[in-house]
Amino acid sequence: MAATAALTILAACFVSSGIIVATAVECSGASGGKATGKQTCTSSGPNYGKMCLKSDVNGFLIQACDGSDSVPSLCELTSNPTTCCKVPISGQKVICSASDFSTLVSAADFQNCSALCQMSGGTSTIATSTATPTTKPSTTAFMSGSVVSIPSSISMVLTAVGIIFG
């Protein structure tokens, strides 16, 4: 009891001095329909993120922390959607929560998911070009000031999976 009171006072001192006390989020993990156990999401890994995420990447269902070593929070980038939305360009479907989900990810979570996520930090556009008849069409994505050129035969799913799994 005394230890709890001391921690409460210590936390109050940090808050009153302008230092933000961050708490880690616990998320139930799942991949391919199987539970993978609890994860503690932190900015330093190994389970990067700020929120819990459910995601559908072309039918592959994932539930995990929402970040990677290069993307602190996919939820933050997609404006923290608590109902399903699709990431522009990739079509990845995401649902975010500030606390753990009560059920594991399932296909039913993503039914009737047609709204595009509102990306923070900039706008996104897509352009397709065919330079010459001897080359395959390529897709160029412009997102938050970055330019990425991707052959049309390679899916953006690889990028989405990379964001989640680092």
BELNOR-V540329 format. One line per field, one symbol per residue. ss: DSSP state (H for helix, E for strand, L for the rest). phi: phi as a letter, one per 30 degrees, with the letter a starting at -180 (. if undefined). psi: psi as a letter, one per 40 degrees, with the letter a starting at -180 (. if undefined). A space follows every 10 residues. Layout:
ss=???
phi=???
psi=???
This chain:
ss=LHHHHHHHHH HHHHHHLLLL LLLLEEEEEE ELLEEEEEEE EELLLLLELL LEEEEEELLE EEEEELLLLL LLLHHHHLLL LLLLEELLLL LLEEEEELLL LLLLLLHHHH LLLLLELLLL LLLEEEEEEL LLLLLLLEEE EEELLEEEEE ELLLLLHHHH HHHHHL
phi=.ddddddddd dddddddjdd cccdccbdca bhicdcjdbc dbdcidcdkc bdbcbbchjd cbbadcbbdc beaddedcih dcbdbcdeid iecbbcbdbd ddbdebeddc dhcbdddddc ikcbbbbcbb dbddcdebcc ccbhiccbcb eddcddeddd ddddci
psi=dddddddddd ddddddeehh hiiihhihii hfehheiiih hieeiegiid iihhihgfeh hihaieaaee hdhddddfff heihihhidd ehhihiieii ieiihiddde ifgehiihhi eiiiiiihih dieeiiiihh hhhfeihhhh idehiedddd dddde.
